[in-house]
């Protein structure tokens, strides 16, 4: 009986342990499933949150490419202002992200569906439907919305730019320094003459040489005239000074280097060409195919300034935001653009631009030959225009300056069949591999003069 009792207890213990092990296994499986399910929902939530947040940096690039032609963030243009418009649609109209996606991809379909707000917007903007953009993915739209949701940035504080600081620090020797140096030189010369005169007087006294004296009351000019050495020095000085100024005057006839007129509308090449990297030939398009670079039509300006109605870049004490905004308004007045109603009035005003670079009538210069054929950069002749707030004549544009360039500049004849035979013959004649403009006839009078 005792053995049977022990066996029963042992069997019950084994069964109990087995049940406990089975329960632990079941709990582990249940916990694993719960963890997997939690991880799934966490990933799903994170993905959804990431898609909703968007990247404002990517959104800005997408906005500029797809939206900026008709929309601004803070001003009504061809279409409504888009700053924080998702929140406005949600709060004021009760519209969600799905409605926005549908409108962006196919606004006409939303209007035809009878949607009240879509019909209202369509009528408000002269029955002009938004251009459909089915190419934008949900992620692209999220990024655009993230960009439009950013608060408006304050204009940049007025700071002196590095280019301005460099210009001031490397402007060369000023006229004041040159005049001061000349004054010191003449002072030293006067001191030297005084010491020489004093030494000669001592020598005369030591050798008992009688020194003629000037009677008291004699006018200064008579005393100077009687001193032959002093007369000679003064005469030489005046002759040299007269020759210097006469030569400088005659050499400056027709040379307007540094000429910087004030234009009727302030156009900053630094902002357009420097800060915004606009190619010179976008505005001066005729420079590629014509003799002249041409004055851009104001319609070219309006290609951008129909949407760009204010300045938000760096300012200075002289060129403030109000100043630049006022110049844009001058442009609007000239072309007859009503910015409030986004339409042309038909009332235009001529802009009397002042020419900066002007060659004599007997000089022939062809922009296309230098820009398109020779491939010369605009800065070669016009200087660093991307740093100029107001354009000025950088180069002297004299004949000597042009000839010096022709003597130093090699002609690029590679891939140009027109120059192939000429280059072969002239290379043999001059015994060189590279030909300069001068060696190809660039010094002939008839090339530049009628």
ABEGO torsion letter per residue (X at the ends): XAAAAAAAAAAAAAAAAAAAAAAAAAAAAAAAAAAAAAAAAAAAAAAAAAAAAEBAAAAAAAAAAAAAAABBAABBBABBBABGAAAAAAAAAGBBAAAAAAAAABAAAAAAAGBAAAAAAAAAAGGBBBBBBAABBAAAAAAAAAAAABBBBBBBBBBBBAAAAAAAAAAEBBAAAAAAAAAAAAAAAAAAAAAAAAAAAAAAAAAGBBBBBBBBGBBAAAAAAABAAAAAAAAAAAAAAAAAAAAAAAAABGBABGBBBBBABBBBAAAAAAAAGBBAAAABAAAAABABAEBBBAAAAAAAAAABABBABBBBAABBAAAAAAAAAAAAAAAGBBAAAGBBAGBBBBBBBBBABBBBAABBBBAAAAAAAAGBBAAAAAEBAAABABBBBABAGBAAAAAAAAAABBBBABGBAAAAAAAAAAAAAAGBABBBAAAAGAABAAAABX
